[in-house]
Amino acid sequence: MDFMSNEQPLPSRFEEDWQFKHVAGPAKYNRHTDGPVTYLSVADRTGTVIGYVWANDRDGAAGFVVPPGLPPNAVNAGARWGRALRDGKARELTPTALLAELARGMNDSEQSHVVPGSLAEAPTLAALRERASGG
C-alpha cells in the first residue's frame, strides 16, 4: 500500500508566497540630535542618579540616557521614564513640553523621581552621554 496515496493534497494557500507587511509600533520621538539638549536627572529611592531624560525640540528628539554599570533594580526603575516618553509622543507633546511636565513630578514614583532643580542643558547629546558615563 502506498502511504502517499492516502494523504489529502495540500490546500493551494500553503503553496502561495506570503506577503509580510511592516506594521509600525507606537510613535516615538527621534533618538538622535546634533544640537543642544535640555535634560533632567532622575534618581532612584536612595538618591543615586539612574539616568537623564533629555529633549531637543528642533529635531523632535527625546530619550533617556542610562549610566553604565547600574544594578538591575536601578535599570528597572528607569523603565517608567521610557514609558513617559512614549506617552508624551502619543499625546503629541513637544519634547520640551514633556520635559516640563516631568520636571513638575508628573512621572515620579516610589522607585524613581526627577532630582529637584536638576533641569540643565548640554551642548550635545554626546556630551550628556559622556556625563552619564562619568566622563
N, CA, C and O of each residue as an XYZ file, in Angstrom:
540
protein
N       0.839     -1.190      0.000
C       0.000      0.000      0.000
C       0.880      1.247      0.000
O       1.829      1.337      0.779
N       0.576      2.192     -0.854
C       1.342      3.419     -0.970
C       0.797      4.439      0.024
O      -0.342      4.893     -0.092
N       1.638      4.795      1.014
C       1.232      5.699      2.069
C       0.823      7.069      1.509
O      -0.143      7.661      1.990
N       1.527      7.567      0.522
C       1.252      8.889     -0.039
C      -0.121      8.970     -0.696
O      -0.720     10.044     -0.741
N      -0.608      7.893     -1.186
C      -1.893      7.931     -1.872
C      -3.052      8.164     -0.913
O      -4.134      8.561     -1.347
N      -2.852      7.928      0.371
C      -3.918      8.120      1.359
C      -3.976      9.551      1.896
O      -4.919      9.908      2.603
N      -2.974     10.373      1.563
C      -2.942     11.746      2.073
C      -3.745     12.667      1.168
O      -3.840     12.469     -0.044
N      -4.310     13.669      1.798
C      -5.035     14.702      1.064
C      -4.011     15.687      0.480
O      -2.992     15.951      1.118
N      -4.255     16.222     -0.691
C      -3.337     17.229     -1.240
C      -3.357     18.498     -0.363
O      -4.365     18.821      0.265
N      -2.231     19.193     -0.343
C      -2.151     20.440      0.412
C      -3.033     21.497     -0.239
O      -3.065     21.621     -1.464
N      -3.748     22.256      0.584
C      -4.528     23.365      0.013
C      -3.589     24.354     -0.673
O      -2.449     24.528     -0.244
N      -4.051     24.983     -1.710
C      -3.209     25.879     -2.513
C      -2.672     27.045     -1.695
O      -1.622     27.586     -2.042
N      -3.350     27.459     -0.618
C      -2.868     28.600      0.163
C      -1.517     28.307      0.809
O      -0.781     29.237      1.141
N      -1.180     27.032      0.992
C       0.116     26.679      1.556
C       1.239     26.765      0.520
O       2.417     26.722      0.875
N       0.892     26.881     -0.702
C       1.895     26.983     -1.759
C       2.135     28.424     -2.198
O       3.048     28.693     -2.978
N       1.320     29.348     -1.699
C       1.454     30.754     -2.081
C       2.561     31.425     -1.278
O       2.837     31.050     -0.139
N       3.194     32.429     -1.895
C       4.159     33.240     -1.164
C       3.407     34.160     -0.213
O       2.398     34.761     -0.580
N       3.901     34.258      0.990
C       3.289     35.152      1.970
C       3.815     36.553      1.772
O       5.002     36.756      1.519
N       2.941     37.500      1.886
C       3.318     38.903      1.794
C       3.334     39.482      3.203
O       2.289     39.630      3.837
N       4.521     39.806      3.680
C       4.634     40.380      5.015
C       4.536     41.894      4.925
O       5.083     42.519      4.016
N       3.837     42.461      5.876
C       3.693     43.906      5.942
C       4.313     44.391      7.241
O       4.054     43.843      8.313
N       5.127     45.415      7.131
C       5.714     46.024      8.311
C       4.646     46.882      8.976
O       4.077     47.778      8.352
N       4.382     46.602     10.238
C       3.403     47.367     10.996
C       4.165     48.181     12.032
O       4.901     47.622     12.845
N       3.993     49.473     12.007
C       4.717     50.357     12.912
C       4.195     50.203     14.334
O       3.024     49.901     14.560
N       5.090     50.419     15.273
C       4.717     50.417     16.684
C       4.244     51.798     17.082
O       3.896     52.616     16.230
N       4.233     52.051     18.362
C       3.789     53.368     18.825
C       4.726     54.467     18.336
O       5.911     54.228     18.101
N       4.193     55.651     18.188
C       5.002     56.793     17.761
C       6.079     57.074     18.798
O       5.850     56.927     19.999
N       7.258     57.478     18.327
C       8.378     57.756     19.224
C       9.044     59.054     18.802
O       9.027     59.435     17.632
N       9.628     59.717     19.782
C      10.469     60.865     19.469
C      11.721     60.348     18.757
O      12.112     59.195     18.939
N      12.349     61.208     17.945
C      13.646     60.853     17.369
C      14.618     60.602     18.504
O      14.514     61.228     19.559
N      15.552     59.705     18.305
C      16.514     59.347     19.352
C      17.865     60.040     19.179
O      18.766     59.850     19.997
N      18.014     60.837     18.128
C      19.296     61.473     17.849
C      19.102     62.952     17.548
O      18.097     63.367     16.971
N      20.079     63.721     17.950
C      20.127     65.134     17.612
C      21.583     65.571     17.650
O      22.378     65.041     18.426
N      21.923     66.525     16.822
C      23.261     67.102     16.844
C      23.279     68.415     17.622
O      24.340     68.996     17.851
N      22.110     68.871     18.022
C      22.012     70.144     18.722
C      22.088     69.992     20.225
O      22.283     68.892     20.742
N      21.931     71.106     20.924
C      21.949     71.065     22.386
C      20.723     70.321     22.920
O      19.681     70.269     22.267
N      20.866     69.754     24.107
C      19.758     69.043     24.737
C      19.508     69.610     26.127
O      20.438     69.930     26.867
N      18.246     69.723     26.455
C      17.831     70.071     27.798
C      17.565     68.754     28.507
O      16.996     67.839     27.913
N      17.965     68.643     29.768
C      17.797     67.354     30.437
C      17.474     67.510     31.918
O      17.695     68.560     32.522
N      16.950     66.440     32.472
C      16.659     66.306     33.898
C      17.381     65.076     34.419
O      17.461     64.062     33.727
N      17.904     65.159     35.625
C      18.485     63.987     36.274
C      17.377     63.214     36.966
O      16.479     63.801     37.570
N      17.448     61.895     36.873
C      16.467     61.011     37.504
C      17.213     60.139     38.506
O      18.244     59.551     38.181
N      16.687     60.058     39.728
C      17.330     59.279     40.786
C      16.398     58.190     41.296
O      15.177     58.289     41.173
N      16.994     57.153     41.868
C      16.189     56.106     42.496
C      15.875     56.518     43.931
O      16.209     57.628     44.344
N      15.241     55.640     44.685
C      14.802     55.990     46.049
C      15.966     56.276     46.992
O      15.779     56.927     48.020
N      17.175     55.795     46.656
C      18.343     56.064     47.501
C      19.033     57.372     47.127
O      19.962     57.798     47.813
N      18.590     58.014     46.046
C      19.202     59.260     45.601
C      20.274     59.066     44.549
O      20.877     60.041     44.100
N      20.528     57.824     44.143
C      21.513     57.543     43.097
C      20.936     57.911     41.738
O      19.829     57.494     41.400
N      21.679     58.692     40.956
C      21.211     59.062     39.612
C      21.209     57.809     38.743
O      22.230     57.138     38.589
N      20.042     57.508     38.179
C      19.882     56.312     37.341
C      19.691     56.661     35.870
O      19.528     55.779     35.026
N      19.714     57.959     35.573
C      19.579     58.343     34.179
C      19.252     59.811     34.011
O      19.052     60.562     34.965
N      19.210     60.177     32.726
C      18.911     61.555     32.343
C      17.881     61.521     31.225
O      18.117     60.922     30.176
N      16.748     62.159     31.445
C      15.752     62.277     30.382
C      16.042     63.603     29.679
O      16.167     64.646     30.320
N      16.149     63.543     28.348
C      16.583     64.717     27.592
C      15.620     65.043     26.466
O      14.797     64.216     26.073
N      15.736     66.283     25.942
C      14.838     66.736     24.873
C      15.515     67.774     23.990
O      16.384     68.526     24.431
N      15.091     67.792     22.730
C      15.518     68.797     21.757
C      14.346     68.993     20.793
O      14.032     68.098     20.008
N      13.705     70.151     20.850
C      12.533     70.414     20.006
C      12.877     70.547     18.522
O      12.111     70.099     17.670
N      14.019     71.157     18.205
C      14.369     71.385     16.799
C      14.325     70.086     15.992
O      13.835     70.074     14.863
N      14.830     69.004     16.562
C      14.851     67.714     15.875
C      13.728     66.787     16.314
O      13.680     65.631     15.894
N      12.820     67.283     17.157
C      11.739     66.432     17.653
C      12.287     65.205     18.366
O      11.763     64.100     18.229
N      13.356     65.422     19.133
C      14.086     64.302     19.726
C      13.994     64.314     21.244
O      13.953     65.370     21.876
N      13.965     63.118     21.811
C      13.961     62.944     23.266
C      14.374     61.517     23.569
O      14.244     60.623     22.734
N      14.873     61.321     24.775
C      15.277     59.974     25.157
C      15.693     59.911     26.604
O      15.534     60.869     27.360
N      16.231     58.762     26.976
C      16.674     58.516     28.346
C      18.058     57.892     28.277
O      18.233     56.817     27.704
N      19.035     58.566     28.859
C      20.414     58.081     28.883
C      20.653     57.424     30.235
O      20.407     58.022     31.283
N      21.135     56.190     30.198
C      21.382     55.422     31.423
C      22.887     55.300     31.654
O      23.622     54.902     30.751
N      23.348     55.639     32.858
C      24.774     55.448     33.156
C      25.136     53.963     33.110
O      24.324     53.117     33.482
N      26.340     53.646     32.660
C      26.745     52.233     32.624
C      26.962     51.681     34.036
O      27.264     52.422     34.971
N      26.803     50.371     34.162
C      27.126     49.691     35.402
C      26.085     49.753     36.498
O      26.377     49.408     37.643
N      24.875     50.186     36.173
C      23.831     50.235     37.198
C      23.357     48.825     37.543
O      23.340     47.948     36.679
N      22.973     48.604     38.795
C      22.401     47.304     39.142
C      21.023     47.141     38.500
O      20.372     48.130     38.161
N      20.579     45.888     38.334
C      19.293     45.649     37.657
C      18.110     46.405     38.249
O      17.249     46.868     37.501
N      18.043     46.541     39.567
C      16.888     47.242     40.154
C      16.867     48.711     39.747
O      15.791     49.289     39.598
N      18.039     49.328     39.564
C      18.087     50.716     39.124
C      17.679     50.829     37.659
O      16.964     51.758     37.282
N      18.128     49.895     36.842
C      17.727     49.890     35.427
C      16.214     49.708     35.322
O      15.556     50.384     34.531
N      15.670     48.800     36.116
C      14.218     48.571     36.105
C      13.461     49.818     36.548
O      12.409     50.131     35.990
N      13.977     50.530     37.536
C      13.321     51.759     37.995
C      13.304     52.809     36.887
O      12.420     53.665     36.862
N      14.266     52.752     35.977
C      14.319     53.711     34.875
C      13.340     53.426     33.752
O      13.113     54.288     32.903
N      12.755     52.235     33.727
C      11.842     51.858     32.633
C      10.636     52.787     32.529
O      10.146     53.047     31.430
N      10.164     53.282     33.649
C       8.979     54.152     33.615
C       9.248     55.439     32.831
O       8.309     56.054     32.326
N      10.514     55.855     32.721
C      10.838     57.084     32.002
C      10.743     56.862     30.503
O      10.374     57.776     29.766
N      11.066     55.673     30.045
C      10.846     55.320     28.637
C       9.368     55.313     28.297
O       8.961     55.767     27.227
N       8.566     54.791     29.220
C       7.107     54.803     29.004
C       6.568     56.234     28.970
O       5.659     56.539     28.199
N       7.127     57.103     29.804
C       6.694     58.506     29.805
C       7.002     59.166     28.465
O       6.221     59.983     27.976
N       8.144     58.808     27.872
C       8.484     59.346     26.554
C       7.485     58.883     25.492
O       7.040     59.684     24.670
N       7.135     57.610     25.506
C       6.143     57.109     24.527
C       4.790     57.775     24.738
O       4.102     58.115     23.775
N       4.407     57.960     26.007
C       3.133     58.585     26.312
C       3.116     60.046     25.852
O       2.123     60.514     25.296
N       4.208     60.756     26.085
C       4.283     62.161     25.650
C       4.160     62.293     24.149
O       3.475     63.190     23.658
N       4.815     61.413     23.416
C       4.725     61.450     21.952
C       3.302     61.114     21.503
O       2.769     61.742     20.589
N       2.700     60.129     22.146
C       1.326     59.750     21.795
C       0.363     60.914     22.037
O      -0.632     61.054     21.325
N       0.655     61.745     23.034
C      -0.183     62.919     23.323
C       0.243     64.125     22.492
O      -0.283     65.223     22.675
N       1.192     63.926     21.583
C       1.672     64.951     20.658
C       2.288     66.159     21.360
O       2.174     67.288     20.883
N       2.936     65.915     22.489
C       3.656     66.981     23.178
C       5.004     67.191     22.501
O       5.620     66.237     22.027
N       5.459     68.434     22.458
C       6.830     68.661     22.015
C       7.746     68.038     23.064
O       7.345     67.881     24.217
N       8.963     67.685     22.680
C       9.864     67.085     23.666
C      10.076     67.945     24.920
O      10.080     67.417     26.032
N      10.252     69.270     24.754
C      10.479     70.090     25.951
C       9.203     70.303     26.769
O       9.284     70.537     27.975
N       8.037     70.228     26.143
C       6.786     70.299     26.910
C       6.668     69.068     27.814
O       6.231     69.170     28.960
N       7.057     67.921     27.291
C       7.059     66.716     28.131
C       8.070     66.868     29.259
O       7.783     66.524     30.406
N       9.254     67.384     28.936
C      10.273     67.581     29.966
C       9.755     68.502     31.076
O      10.025     68.266     32.254
N       9.018     69.543     30.706
C       8.444     70.462     31.696
C       7.472     69.720     32.617
O       7.462     69.940     33.829
N       6.655     68.839     32.031
C       5.747     68.018     32.850
C       6.536     67.151     33.826
O       6.218     67.077     35.012
N       7.564     66.501     33.307
C       8.369     65.616     34.139
C       9.070     66.394     35.248
O       9.212     65.892     36.363
N       9.505     67.613     34.950
C      10.159     68.454     35.956
C       9.214     68.783     37.108
O       9.657     69.015     38.233
N       7.921     68.802     36.827
C       6.922     69.069     37.868
C       6.549     67.809     38.649
O       5.651     67.851     39.490
N       7.226     66.689     38.382
C       6.971     65.472     39.151
C       5.859     64.598     38.597
O       5.354     63.726     39.305
N       5.469     64.810     37.351
C       4.346     64.081     36.764
C       4.609     62.581     36.609
O       3.665     61.810     36.436
N       5.872     62.154     36.668
C       6.182     60.736     36.475
C       6.895     60.129     37.691
O       7.318     58.973     37.657
N       7.021     60.913     38.753
C       7.718     60.426     39.938
C       6.967     59.251     40.564
O       5.742     59.164     40.486
N       7.720     58.364     41.177
C       7.131     57.217     41.864
C       7.996     56.884     43.076
O       8.982     57.567     43.355
N       7.624     55.851     43.774
C       8.425     55.407     44.913
C       9.798     54.913     44.464
O      10.774     55.028     45.205
N       9.875     54.354     43.236
C      11.127     53.790     42.746
C      12.075     54.828     42.132
O      13.293     54.663     42.212
N      11.544     55.887     41.526
C      12.405     56.880     40.884
C      11.693     58.220     40.790
O      10.465     58.297     40.796
N      12.496     59.274     40.703
C      11.955     60.641     40.659
C      12.951     61.576     39.988
O      14.143     61.281     39.904
N      12.441     62.709     39.513
C      13.294     63.765     38.983
C      13.985     64.425     40.168
O      13.350     64.735     41.176
N      15.279     64.635     40.039
C      16.031     65.337     41.077
C      15.609     66.807     41.034
O      15.778     67.461     40.004
N      15.064     67.337     42.130
C      14.625     68.736     42.134
C      15.758     69.687     41.746
O      16.886     69.542     42.216
N      15.449     70.662     40.885
C      16.415     71.658     40.463
C      17.475     71.144     39.496
O      18.502     71.793     39.300
N      17.232     69.975     38.886
C      18.260     69.381     38.012
C      18.134     69.770     36.549
O      18.933     69.317     35.729
N      17.155     70.595     36.194
C      16.998     70.995     34.797
C      18.274     71.701     34.337
O      18.715     72.676     34.946
N      18.854     71.191     33.255
C      20.124     71.738     32.763
C      20.189     71.557     31.257
O      19.293     70.975     30.645
N      21.264     72.067     30.672
C      21.456     71.930     29.229
C      22.860     71.412     28.962
O      23.817     71.797     29.634
N      22.972     70.536     27.976
C      24.262     70.051     27.497
C      24.415     70.512     26.057
O      23.421     70.610     25.336
N      25.635     70.797     25.621
C      25.831     71.302     24.263
C      25.451     70.291     23.183
O      25.059     70.667     22.078
N      25.572     69.003     23.515
C      25.217     67.941     22.563
C      24.737     66.722     23.346
O      24.959     66.617     24.552
N      24.091     65.823     22.658
C      23.696     64.545     23.257
C      24.944     63.736     23.622
O      24.961     63.035     24.634
N      25.979     63.836     22.798
C      27.233     63.133     23.098
C      27.823     63.614     24.420
O      28.355     62.816     25.192
N      27.730     64.916     24.683
C      28.240     65.459     25.946
C      27.433     64.926     27.128
O      27.999     64.633     28.180
N      26.124     64.798     26.965
C      25.293     64.235     28.035
C      25.648     62.761     28.265
O      25.725     62.307     29.407
N      25.859     62.032     27.190
C      26.246     60.626     27.335
C      27.598     60.500     28.045
O      27.810     59.585     28.841
N      28.497     61.424     27.748
C      29.792     61.409     28.432
C      29.616     61.684     29.913
O      30.255     61.050     30.752
N      28.746     62.631     30.230
C      28.446     62.923     31.645
C      27.884     61.682     32.322
O      28.276     61.354     33.442
N      26.973     60.992     31.655
C      26.347     59.801     32.231
C      27.368     58.700     32.488
O      27.225     57.919     33.429
N      28.392     58.640     31.655
C      29.394     57.586     31.813
C      30.487     57.970     32.806
O      31.447     57.225     33.008
N      30.328     59.157     33.431
C      31.279     59.582     34.445
C      32.445     60.379     33.908
O      33.403     60.668     34.625
N      32.351     60.736     32.620
C      33.456     61.468     31.986
C      33.418     62.937     32.189
O      34.295     63.650     31.701
